[in-house]
Amino acid sequence: AAMPGNVGVVHVLSEAGEGWEGRRGRVSAEVIRDSAGDLLADADVFLCGPPPMMEALSEALRECGVAKRRIHTERFAL
């Protein structure tokens, strides 16, 4: 609720229960394009997560045309 109006959140669950009505699976270039559309060209994207997820998302973002310098990451491992 405290996010600025130009910030959106899209929940994608890889292991969703029967009642989940949102996106399922993993975040892909298709999910990114569907969710962010025309905002990608000028977007700065901030990612935080385990290394395999970060690598996959960074690659998907690059596939969507996001410049490498606009992808900001914070990696962690459990």
PyMOL Python script that loads the backbone (N, CA, C, O; Angstrom):
from pymol import cmd

cmd.read_pdbstr("""\
ATOM      1  N   ALA A   1       0.816  -1.197   0.000  1.00  0.00           N
ATOM      2  CA  ALA A   1       0.000   0.000   0.000  1.00  0.00           C
ATOM      3  C   ALA A   1       0.864   1.267   0.000  1.00  0.00           C
ATOM      4  O   ALA A   1       0.423   2.314  -0.476  1.00  0.00           O
ATOM      5  N   ALA A   2       2.070   1.182   0.521  1.00  0.00           N
ATOM      6  CA  ALA A   2       2.938   2.353   0.597  1.00  0.00           C
ATOM      7  C   ALA A   2       3.761   2.568  -0.669  1.00  0.00           C
ATOM      8  O   ALA A   2       4.539   3.519  -0.733  1.00  0.00           O
ATOM      9  N   MET A   3       3.613   1.725  -1.658  1.00  0.00           N
ATOM     10  CA  MET A   3       4.382   1.852  -2.893  1.00  0.00           C
ATOM     11  C   MET A   3       3.853   3.011  -3.731  1.00  0.00           C
ATOM     12  O   MET A   3       2.658   3.304  -3.709  1.00  0.00           O
ATOM     13  N   PRO A   4       4.749   3.671  -4.471  1.00  0.00           N
ATOM     14  CA  PRO A   4       4.297   4.731  -5.380  1.00  0.00           C
ATOM     15  C   PRO A   4       3.372   4.144  -6.453  1.00  0.00           C
ATOM     16  O   PRO A   4       3.398   2.939  -6.706  1.00  0.00           O
ATOM     17  N   GLY A   5       2.578   4.974  -7.064  1.00  0.00           N
ATOM     18  CA  GLY A   5       1.620   4.534  -8.071  1.00  0.00           C
ATOM     19  C   GLY A   5       2.241   3.905  -9.296  1.00  0.00           C
ATOM     20  O   GLY A   5       1.572   3.153 -10.004  1.00  0.00           O
ATOM     21  N   ASN A   6       3.516   4.194  -9.569  1.00  0.00           N
ATOM     22  CA  ASN A   6       4.160   3.633 -10.752  1.00  0.00           C
ATOM     23  C   ASN A   6       4.883   2.314 -10.468  1.00  0.00           C
ATOM     24  O   ASN A   6       5.619   1.812 -11.318  1.00  0.00           O
ATOM     25  N   VAL A   7       4.675   1.755  -9.278  1.00  0.00           N
ATOM     26  CA  VAL A   7       5.289   0.484  -8.906  1.00  0.00           C
ATOM     27  C   VAL A   7       4.191  -0.563  -8.789  1.00  0.00           C
ATOM     28  O   VAL A   7       3.163  -0.338  -8.149  1.00  0.00           O
ATOM     29  N   GLY A   8       4.422  -1.702  -9.411  1.00  0.00           N
ATOM     30  CA  GLY A   8       3.443  -2.780  -9.346  1.00  0.00           C
ATOM     31  C   GLY A   8       4.079  -4.054  -8.848  1.00  0.00           C
ATOM     32  O   GLY A   8       5.290  -4.240  -8.962  1.00  0.00           O
ATOM     33  N   VAL A   9       3.271  -4.925  -8.301  1.00  0.00           N
ATOM     34  CA  VAL A   9       3.732  -6.213  -7.817  1.00  0.00           C
ATOM     35  C   VAL A   9       2.918  -7.291  -8.500  1.00  0.00           C
ATOM     36  O   VAL A   9       1.689  -7.226  -8.527  1.00  0.00           O
ATOM     37  N   VAL A  10       3.595  -8.277  -9.048  1.00  0.00           N
ATOM     38  CA  VAL A  10       2.941  -9.421  -9.670  1.00  0.00           C
ATOM     39  C   VAL A  10       3.446 -10.659  -8.941  1.00  0.00           C
ATOM     40  O   VAL A  10       4.642 -10.950  -8.955  1.00  0.00           O
ATOM     41  N   HIS A  11       2.548 -11.373  -8.317  1.00  0.00           N
ATOM     42  CA  HIS A  11       2.917 -12.588  -7.595  1.00  0.00           C
ATOM     43  C   HIS A  11       2.844 -13.764  -8.553  1.00  0.00           C
ATOM     44  O   HIS A  11       1.837 -13.965  -9.231  1.00  0.00           O
ATOM     45  N   VAL A  12       3.924 -14.542  -8.602  1.00  0.00           N
ATOM     46  CA  VAL A  12       3.986 -15.753  -9.433  1.00  0.00           C
ATOM     47  C   VAL A  12       4.435 -16.876  -8.502  1.00  0.00           C
ATOM     48  O   VAL A  12       5.546 -16.844  -7.974  1.00  0.00           O
ATOM     49  N   LEU A  13       3.568 -17.866  -8.303  1.00  0.00           N
ATOM     50  CA  LEU A  13       3.875 -18.945  -7.373  1.00  0.00           C
ATOM     51  C   LEU A  13       4.212 -20.223  -8.127  1.00  0.00           C
ATOM     52  O   LEU A  13       3.455 -20.658  -8.994  1.00  0.00           O
ATOM     53  N   SER A  14       5.349 -20.821  -7.796  1.00  0.00           N
ATOM     54  CA  SER A  14       5.734 -22.074  -8.443  1.00  0.00           C
ATOM     55  C   SER A  14       4.999 -23.253  -7.827  1.00  0.00           C
ATOM     56  O   SER A  14       4.824 -24.284  -8.477  1.00  0.00           O
ATOM     57  N   GLU A  15       4.570 -23.111  -6.585  1.00  0.00           N
ATOM     58  CA  GLU A  15       3.835 -24.175  -5.908  1.00  0.00           C
ATOM     59  C   GLU A  15       2.587 -23.562  -5.281  1.00  0.00           C
ATOM     60  O   GLU A  15       2.549 -23.302  -4.079  1.00  0.00           O
ATOM     61  N   ALA A  16       1.583 -23.338  -6.092  1.00  0.00           N
ATOM     62  CA  ALA A  16       0.357 -22.679  -5.639  1.00  0.00           C
ATOM     63  C   ALA A  16      -0.693 -23.717  -5.247  1.00  0.00           C
ATOM     64  O   ALA A  16      -0.795 -24.784  -5.852  1.00  0.00           O
ATOM     65  N   GLY A  17      -1.460 -23.377  -4.231  1.00  0.00           N
ATOM     66  CA  GLY A  17      -2.557 -24.235  -3.813  1.00  0.00           C
ATOM     67  C   GLY A  17      -3.744 -24.113  -4.760  1.00  0.00           C
ATOM     68  O   GLY A  17      -3.747 -23.284  -5.670  1.00  0.00           O
ATOM     69  N   GLU A  18      -4.740 -24.940  -4.534  1.00  0.00           N
ATOM     70  CA  GLU A  18      -5.916 -24.971  -5.406  1.00  0.00           C
ATOM     71  C   GLU A  18      -6.642 -23.641  -5.485  1.00  0.00           C
ATOM     72  O   GLU A  18      -7.208 -23.320  -6.530  1.00  0.00           O
ATOM     73  N   GLY A  19      -6.646 -22.860  -4.420  1.00  0.00           N
ATOM     74  CA  GLY A  19      -7.373 -21.600  -4.401  1.00  0.00           C
ATOM     75  C   GLY A  19      -6.662 -20.440  -5.083  1.00  0.00           C
ATOM     76  O   GLY A  19      -7.253 -19.375  -5.256  1.00  0.00           O
ATOM     77  N   TRP A  20      -5.408 -20.627  -5.471  1.00  0.00           N
ATOM     78  CA  TRP A  20      -4.631 -19.543  -6.079  1.00  0.00           C
ATOM     79  C   TRP A  20      -5.160 -19.238  -7.474  1.00  0.00           C
ATOM     80  O   TRP A  20      -5.296 -20.135  -8.305  1.00  0.00           O
ATOM     81  N   GLU A  21      -5.455 -17.967  -7.724  1.00  0.00           N
ATOM     82  CA  GLU A  21      -5.993 -17.552  -9.019  1.00  0.00           C
ATOM     83  C   GLU A  21      -5.005 -16.728  -9.838  1.00  0.00           C
ATOM     84  O   GLU A  21      -5.306 -16.326 -10.961  1.00  0.00           O
ATOM     85  N   GLY A  22      -3.829 -16.479  -9.273  1.00  0.00           N
ATOM     86  CA  GLY A  22      -2.821 -15.690  -9.976  1.00  0.00           C
ATOM     87  C   GLY A  22      -1.943 -16.550 -10.874  1.00  0.00           C
ATOM     88  O   GLY A  22      -2.268 -17.699 -11.177  1.00  0.00           O
ATOM     89  N   ARG A  23      -0.831 -15.971 -11.289  1.00  0.00           N
ATOM     90  CA  ARG A  23       0.108 -16.675 -12.167  1.00  0.00           C
ATOM     91  C   ARG A  23       0.775 -17.829 -11.436  1.00  0.00           C
ATOM     92  O   ARG A  23       1.044 -17.766 -10.237  1.00  0.00           O
ATOM     93  N   ARG A  24       1.033 -18.883 -12.197  1.00  0.00           N
ATOM     94  CA  ARG A  24       1.707 -20.072 -11.666  1.00  0.00           C
ATOM     95  C   ARG A  24       2.963 -20.344 -12.481  1.00  0.00           C
ATOM     96  O   ARG A  24       3.060 -19.953 -13.644  1.00  0.00           O
ATOM     97  N   GLY A  25       3.912 -21.013 -11.863  1.00  0.00           N
ATOM     98  CA  GLY A  25       5.139 -21.393 -12.562  1.00  0.00           C
ATOM     99  C   GLY A  25       6.303 -20.533 -12.134  1.00  0.00           C
ATOM    100  O   GLY A  25       6.433 -20.175 -10.963  1.00  0.00           O
ATOM    101  N   ARG A  26       7.139 -20.207 -13.079  1.00  0.00           N
ATOM    102  CA  ARG A  26       8.318 -19.374 -12.806  1.00  0.00           C
ATOM    103  C   ARG A  26       8.233 -18.101 -13.645  1.00  0.00           C
ATOM    104  O   ARG A  26       7.559 -18.062 -14.674  1.00  0.00           O
ATOM    105  N   VAL A  27       8.920 -17.076 -13.190  1.00  0.00           N
ATOM    106  CA  VAL A  27       8.934 -15.818 -13.938  1.00  0.00           C
ATOM    107  C   VAL A  27       9.785 -16.018 -15.190  1.00  0.00           C
ATOM    108  O   VAL A  27      10.932 -16.457 -15.110  1.00  0.00           O
ATOM    109  N   SER A  28       9.220 -15.697 -16.322  1.00  0.00           N
ATOM    110  CA  SER A  28       9.886 -15.850 -17.615  1.00  0.00           C
ATOM    111  C   SER A  28       9.860 -14.509 -18.344  1.00  0.00           C
ATOM    112  O   SER A  28       9.264 -13.542 -17.871  1.00  0.00           O
ATOM    113  N   ALA A  29      10.509 -14.469 -19.489  1.00  0.00           N
ATOM    114  CA  ALA A  29      10.471 -13.252 -20.309  1.00  0.00           C
ATOM    115  C   ALA A  29       9.022 -12.919 -20.675  1.00  0.00           C
ATOM    116  O   ALA A  29       8.644 -11.748 -20.705  1.00  0.00           O
ATOM    117  N   GLU A  30       8.223 -13.927 -20.949  1.00  0.00           N
ATOM    118  CA  GLU A  30       6.809 -13.704 -21.291  1.00  0.00           C
ATOM    119  C   GLU A  30       6.056 -13.059 -20.130  1.00  0.00           C
ATOM    120  O   GLU A  30       5.290 -12.117 -20.335  1.00  0.00           O
ATOM    121  N   VAL A  31       6.266 -13.555 -18.923  1.00  0.00           N
ATOM    122  CA  VAL A  31       5.606 -12.985 -17.744  1.00  0.00           C
ATOM    123  C   VAL A  31       6.057 -11.538 -17.551  1.00  0.00           C
ATOM    124  O   VAL A  31       5.246 -10.665 -17.243  1.00  0.00           O
ATOM    125  N   ILE A  32       7.346 -11.291 -17.733  1.00  0.00           N
ATOM    126  CA  ILE A  32       7.878  -9.933 -17.569  1.00  0.00           C
ATOM    127  C   ILE A  32       7.254  -8.991 -18.598  1.00  0.00           C
ATOM    128  O   ILE A  32       6.806  -7.899 -18.249  1.00  0.00           O
ATOM    129  N   ARG A  33       7.225  -9.409 -19.855  1.00  0.00           N
ATOM    130  CA  ARG A  33       6.630  -8.558 -20.899  1.00  0.00           C
ATOM    131  C   ARG A  33       5.148  -8.310 -20.630  1.00  0.00           C
ATOM    132  O   ARG A  33       4.674  -7.182 -20.769  1.00  0.00           O
ATOM    133  N   ASP A  34       4.413  -9.355 -20.244  1.00  0.00           N
ATOM    134  CA  ASP A  34       2.979  -9.203 -19.961  1.00  0.00           C
ATOM    135  C   ASP A  34       2.727  -8.261 -18.790  1.00  0.00           C
ATOM    136  O   ASP A  34       1.742  -7.523 -18.778  1.00  0.00           O
ATOM    137  N   SER A  35       3.618  -8.289 -17.811  1.00  0.00           N
ATOM    138  CA  SER A  35       3.417  -7.506 -16.591  1.00  0.00           C
ATOM    139  C   SER A  35       3.935  -6.080 -16.693  1.00  0.00           C
ATOM    140  O   SER A  35       3.343  -5.162 -16.125  1.00  0.00           O
ATOM    141  N   ALA A  36       5.043  -5.884 -17.417  1.00  0.00           N
ATOM    142  CA  ALA A  36       5.686  -4.562 -17.450  1.00  0.00           C
ATOM    143  C   ALA A  36       5.515  -3.832 -18.769  1.00  0.00           C
ATOM    144  O   ALA A  36       5.580  -2.603 -18.811  1.00  0.00           O
ATOM    145  N   GLY A  37       5.301  -4.565 -19.833  1.00  0.00           N
ATOM    146  CA  GLY A  37       5.045  -3.958 -21.130  1.00  0.00           C
ATOM    147  C   GLY A  37       6.029  -2.882 -21.529  1.00  0.00           C
ATOM    148  O   GLY A  37       7.239  -3.107 -21.535  1.00  0.00           O
ATOM    149  N   ASP A  38       5.505  -1.700 -21.868  1.00  0.00           N
ATOM    150  CA  ASP A  38       6.307  -0.591 -22.377  1.00  0.00           C
ATOM    151  C   ASP A  38       7.222   0.046 -21.332  1.00  0.00           C
ATOM    152  O   ASP A  38       8.090   0.846 -21.681  1.00  0.00           O
ATOM    153  N   LEU A  39       7.040  -0.293 -20.073  1.00  0.00           N
ATOM    154  CA  LEU A  39       7.875   0.292 -19.023  1.00  0.00           C
ATOM    155  C   LEU A  39       9.307  -0.239 -19.045  1.00  0.00           C
ATOM    156  O   LEU A  39      10.202   0.374 -18.464  1.00  0.00           O
ATOM    157  N   LEU A  40       9.528  -1.363 -19.706  1.00  0.00           N
ATOM    158  CA  LEU A  40      10.837  -2.013 -19.664  1.00  0.00           C
ATOM    159  C   LEU A  40      11.960  -1.193 -20.279  1.00  0.00           C
ATOM    160  O   LEU A  40      13.092  -1.262 -19.800  1.00  0.00           O
ATOM    161  N   ALA A  41      11.691  -0.434 -21.303  1.00  0.00           N
ATOM    162  CA  ALA A  41      12.746   0.290 -22.007  1.00  0.00           C
ATOM    163  C   ALA A  41      13.526   1.233 -21.100  1.00  0.00           C
ATOM    164  O   ALA A  41      14.739   1.378 -21.256  1.00  0.00           O
ATOM    165  N   ASP A  42      12.854   1.868 -20.167  1.00  0.00           N
ATOM    166  CA  ASP A  42      13.504   2.840 -19.286  1.00  0.00           C
ATOM    167  C   ASP A  42      13.558   2.386 -17.837  1.00  0.00           C
ATOM    168  O   ASP A  42      13.855   3.186 -16.950  1.00  0.00           O
ATOM    169  N   ALA A  43      13.273   1.109 -17.583  1.00  0.00           N
ATOM    170  CA  ALA A  43      13.155   0.629 -16.205  1.00  0.00           C
ATOM    171  C   ALA A  43      14.501   0.309 -15.575  1.00  0.00           C
ATOM    172  O   ALA A  43      15.414  -0.188 -16.235  1.00  0.00           O
ATOM    173  N   ASP A  44      14.602   0.602 -14.295  1.00  0.00           N
ATOM    174  CA  ASP A  44      15.646   0.047 -13.449  1.00  0.00           C
ATOM    175  C   ASP A  44      14.958  -1.078 -12.688  1.00  0.00           C
ATOM    176  O   ASP A  44      13.899  -0.879 -12.092  1.00  0.00           O
ATOM    177  N   VAL A  45      15.566  -2.261 -12.712  1.00  0.00           N
ATOM    178  CA  VAL A  45      14.948  -3.429 -12.103  1.00  0.00           C
ATOM    179  C   VAL A  45      15.822  -3.895 -10.951  1.00  0.00           C
ATOM    180  O   VAL A  45      17.037  -4.025 -11.095  1.00  0.00           O
ATOM    181  N   PHE A  46      15.198  -4.146  -9.809  1.00  0.00           N
ATOM    182  CA  PHE A  46      15.909  -4.576  -8.612  1.00  0.00           C
ATOM    183  C   PHE A  46      15.476  -5.991  -8.271  1.00  0.00           C
ATOM    184  O   PHE A  46      14.288  -6.263  -8.092  1.00  0.00           O
ATOM    185  N   LEU A  47      16.455  -6.895  -8.181  1.00  0.00           N
ATOM    186  CA  LEU A  47      16.186  -8.303  -7.919  1.00  0.00           C
ATOM    187  C   LEU A  47      16.936  -8.747  -6.674  1.00  0.00           C
ATOM    188  O   LEU A  47      18.053  -8.297  -6.420  1.00  0.00           O
ATOM    189  N   CYS A  48      16.323  -9.626  -5.902  1.00  0.00           N
ATOM    190  CA  CYS A  48      16.974 -10.194  -4.732  1.00  0.00           C
ATOM    191  C   CYS A  48      16.538 -11.644  -4.633  1.00  0.00           C
ATOM    192  O   CYS A  48      15.344 -11.940  -4.692  1.00  0.00           O
ATOM    193  N   GLY A  49      17.488 -12.544  -4.483  1.00  0.00           N
ATOM    194  CA  GLY A  49      17.138 -13.946  -4.356  1.00  0.00           C
ATOM    195  C   GLY A  49      18.337 -14.844  -4.502  1.00  0.00           C
ATOM    196  O   GLY A  49      19.470 -14.371  -4.592  1.00  0.00           O
ATOM    197  N   PRO A  50      18.093 -16.152  -4.528  1.00  0.00           N
ATOM    198  CA  PRO A  50      19.188 -17.109  -4.672  1.00  0.00           C
ATOM    199  C   PRO A  50      19.796 -17.051  -6.081  1.00  0.00           C
ATOM    200  O   PRO A  50      19.112 -16.682  -7.036  1.00  0.00           O
ATOM    201  N   PRO A  51      21.072 -17.413  -6.208  1.00  0.00           N
ATOM    202  CA  PRO A  51      21.778 -17.290  -7.490  1.00  0.00           C
ATOM    203  C   PRO A  51      21.067 -17.894  -8.704  1.00  0.00           C
ATOM    204  O   PRO A  51      20.996 -17.218  -9.731  1.00  0.00           O
ATOM    205  N   PRO A  52      20.540 -19.114  -8.657  1.00  0.00           N
ATOM    206  CA  PRO A  52      19.892 -19.640  -9.874  1.00  0.00           C
ATOM    207  C   PRO A  52      18.712 -18.788 -10.343  1.00  0.00           C
ATOM    208  O   PRO A  52      18.524 -18.589 -11.543  1.00  0.00           O
ATOM    209  N   MET A  53      17.923 -18.290  -9.397  1.00  0.00           N
ATOM    210  CA  MET A  53      16.788 -17.437  -9.756  1.00  0.00           C
ATOM    211  C   MET A  53      17.277 -16.123 -10.352  1.00  0.00           C
ATOM    212  O   MET A  53      16.733 -15.650 -11.349  1.00  0.00           O
ATOM    213  N   MET A  54      18.295 -15.539  -9.747  1.00  0.00           N
ATOM    214  CA  MET A  54      18.816 -14.259 -10.211  1.00  0.00           C
ATOM    215  C   MET A  54      19.374 -14.376 -11.631  1.00  0.00           C
ATOM    216  O   MET A  54      19.169 -13.487 -12.457  1.00  0.00           O
ATOM    217  N   GLU A  55      20.075 -15.471 -11.908  1.00  0.00           N
ATOM    218  CA  GLU A  55      20.633 -15.676 -13.244  1.00  0.00           C
ATOM    219  C   GLU A  55      19.519 -15.812 -14.276  1.00  0.00           C
ATOM    220  O   GLU A  55      19.591 -15.221 -15.353  1.00  0.00           O
ATOM    221  N   ALA A  56      18.486 -16.593 -13.947  1.00  0.00           N
ATOM    222  CA  ALA A  56      17.366 -16.790 -14.877  1.00  0.00           C
ATOM    223  C   ALA A  56      16.620 -15.485 -15.122  1.00  0.00           C
ATOM    224  O   ALA A  56      16.276 -15.175 -16.263  1.00  0.00           O
ATOM    225  N   LEU A  57      16.366 -14.719 -14.068  1.00  0.00           N
ATOM    226  CA  LEU A  57      15.638 -13.454 -14.217  1.00  0.00           C
ATOM    227  C   LEU A  57      16.464 -12.414 -14.964  1.00  0.00           C
ATOM    228  O   LEU A  57      15.930 -11.673 -15.790  1.00  0.00           O
ATOM    229  N   SER A  58      17.753 -12.353 -14.682  1.00  0.00           N
ATOM    230  CA  SER A  58      18.611 -11.399 -15.393  1.00  0.00           C
ATOM    231  C   SER A  58      18.614 -11.716 -16.888  1.00  0.00           C
ATOM    232  O   SER A  58      18.546 -10.806 -17.715  1.00  0.00           O
ATOM    233  N   GLU A  59      18.691 -12.986 -17.234  1.00  0.00           N
ATOM    234  CA  GLU A  59      18.667 -13.393 -18.639  1.00  0.00           C
ATOM    235  C   GLU A  59      17.318 -13.048 -19.275  1.00  0.00           C
ATOM    236  O   GLU A  59      17.273 -12.552 -20.400  1.00  0.00           O
ATOM    237  N   ALA A  60      16.229 -13.307 -18.565  1.00  0.00           N
ATOM    238  CA  ALA A  60      14.895 -12.991 -19.090  1.00  0.00           C
ATOM    239  C   ALA A  60      14.732 -11.485 -19.293  1.00  0.00           C
ATOM    240  O   ALA A  60      14.148 -11.053 -20.287  1.00  0.00           O
ATOM    241  N   LEU A  61      15.242 -10.692 -18.362  1.00  0.00           N
ATOM    242  CA  LEU A  61      15.162  -9.236 -18.488  1.00  0.00           C
ATOM    243  C   LEU A  61      15.961  -8.742 -19.692  1.00  0.00           C
ATOM    244  O   LEU A  61      15.506  -7.866 -20.428  1.00  0.00           O
ATOM    245  N   ARG A  62      17.148  -9.303 -19.888  1.00  0.00           N
ATOM    246  CA  ARG A  62      17.963  -8.926 -21.049  1.00  0.00           C
ATOM    247  C   ARG A  62      17.237  -9.293 -22.341  1.00  0.00           C
ATOM    248  O   ARG A  62      17.273  -8.543 -23.317  1.00  0.00           O
ATOM    249  N   GLU A  63      16.573 -10.460 -22.340  1.00  0.00           N
ATOM    250  CA  GLU A  63      15.793 -10.891 -23.501  1.00  0.00           C
ATOM    251  C   GLU A  63      14.668  -9.906 -23.791  1.00  0.00           C
ATOM    252  O   GLU A  63      14.254  -9.741 -24.938  1.00  0.00           O
ATOM    253  N   CYS A  64      14.181  -9.256 -22.742  1.00  0.00           N
ATOM    254  CA  CYS A  64      13.105  -8.269 -22.888  1.00  0.00           C
ATOM    255  C   CYS A  64      13.630  -6.883 -23.236  1.00  0.00           C
ATOM    256  O   CYS A  64      12.850  -5.944 -23.392  1.00  0.00           O
ATOM    257  N   GLY A  65      14.943  -6.751 -23.359  1.00  0.00           N
ATOM    258  CA  GLY A  65      15.522  -5.476 -23.762  1.00  0.00           C
ATOM    259  C   GLY A  65      15.973  -4.575 -22.638  1.00  0.00           C
ATOM    260  O   GLY A  65      16.305  -3.415 -22.882  1.00  0.00           O
ATOM    261  N   VAL A  66      15.996  -5.073 -21.407  1.00  0.00           N
ATOM    262  CA  VAL A  66      16.464  -4.252 -20.282  1.00  0.00           C
ATOM    263  C   VAL A  66      17.995  -4.242 -20.316  1.00  0.00           C
ATOM    264  O   VAL A  66      18.632  -5.295 -20.345  1.00  0.00           O
ATOM    265  N   ALA A  67      18.567  -3.051 -20.311  1.00  0.00           N
ATOM    266  CA  ALA A  67      20.026  -2.907 -20.347  1.00  0.00           C
ATOM    267  C   ALA A  67      20.642  -3.504 -19.086  1.00  0.00           C
ATOM    268  O   ALA A  67      20.094  -3.368 -17.992  1.00  0.00           O
ATOM    269  N   LYS A  68      21.783  -4.162 -19.248  1.00  0.00           N
ATOM    270  CA  LYS A  68      22.469  -4.801 -18.120  1.00  0.00           C
ATOM    271  C   LYS A  68      22.727  -3.809 -16.985  1.00  0.00           C
ATOM    272  O   LYS A  68      22.622  -4.163 -15.810  1.00  0.00           O
ATOM    273  N   ARG A  69      23.062  -2.573 -17.337  1.00  0.00           N
ATOM    274  CA  ARG A  69      23.358  -1.564 -16.304  1.00  0.00           C
ATOM    275  C   ARG A  69      22.115  -1.169 -15.506  1.00  0.00           C
ATOM    276  O   ARG A  69      22.237  -0.531 -14.460  1.00  0.00           O
ATOM    277  N   ARG A  70      20.933  -1.533 -15.977  1.00  0.00           N
ATOM    278  CA  ARG A  70      19.686  -1.205 -15.281  1.00  0.00           C
ATOM    279  C   ARG A  70      19.157  -2.362 -14.436  1.00  0.00           C
ATOM    280  O   ARG A  70      18.103  -2.252 -13.810  1.00  0.00           O
ATOM    281  N   ILE A  71      19.902  -3.480 -14.423  1.00  0.00           N
ATOM    282  CA  ILE A  71      19.510  -4.636 -13.611  1.00  0.00           C
ATOM    283  C   ILE A  71      20.390  -4.653 -12.372  1.00  0.00           C
ATOM    284  O   ILE A  71      21.602  -4.853 -12.459  1.00  0.00           O
ATOM    285  N   HIS A  72      19.776  -4.444 -11.228  1.00  0.00           N
ATOM    286  CA  HIS A  72      20.484  -4.348  -9.951  1.00  0.00           C
ATOM    287  C   HIS A  72      20.124  -5.589  -9.124  1.00  0.00           C
ATOM    288  O   HIS A  72      18.950  -5.911  -8.944  1.00  0.00           O
ATOM    289  N   THR A  73      21.153  -6.275  -8.627  1.00  0.00           N
ATOM    290  CA  THR A  73      20.892  -7.528  -7.937  1.00  0.00           C
ATOM    291  C   THR A  73      21.501  -7.561  -6.542  1.00  0.00           C
ATOM    292  O   THR A  73      22.489  -6.885  -6.254  1.00  0.00           O
ATOM    293  N   GLU A  74      20.886  -8.362  -5.692  1.00  0.00           N
ATOM    294  CA  GLU A  74      21.407  -8.685  -4.379  1.00  0.00           C
ATOM    295  C   GLU A  74      21.214 -10.185  -4.218  1.00  0.00           C
ATOM    296  O   GLU A  74      20.086 -10.667  -4.119  1.00  0.00           O
ATOM    297  N   ARG A  75      22.314 -10.916  -4.193  1.00  0.00           N
ATOM    298  CA  ARG A  75      22.241 -12.376  -4.160  1.00  0.00           C
ATOM    299  C   ARG A  75      22.346 -12.885  -2.728  1.00  0.00           C
ATOM    300  O   ARG A  75      23.026 -12.294  -1.890  1.00  0.00           O
ATOM    301  N   PHE A  76      21.660 -13.992  -2.468  1.00  0.00           N
ATOM    302  CA  PHE A  76      21.799 -14.665  -1.192  1.00  0.00           C
ATOM    303  C   PHE A  76      21.571 -16.149  -1.397  1.00  0.00           C
ATOM    304  O   PHE A  76      20.991 -16.556  -2.404  1.00  0.00           O
ATOM    305  N   ALA A  77      22.016 -16.949  -0.469  1.00  0.00           N
ATOM    306  CA  ALA A  77      21.798 -18.396  -0.538  1.00  0.00           C
ATOM    307  C   ALA A  77      21.233 -18.856   0.795  1.00  0.00           C
ATOM    308  O   ALA A  77      21.602 -18.349   1.854  1.00  0.00           O
ATOM    309  N   LEU A  78      20.348 -19.807   0.722  1.00  0.00           N
ATOM    310  CA  LEU A  78      19.752 -20.359   1.945  1.00  0.00           C
ATOM    311  C   LEU A  78      20.562 -21.527   2.433  1.00  0.00           C
ATOM    312  O   LEU A  78      20.223 -22.130   3.452  1.00  0.00           O
TER     313      LEU A  78
END
""", "prot")
cmd.dss("prot")
cmd.show_as("cartoon", "prot")
cmd.util.cbc("prot")
cmd.orient("prot")
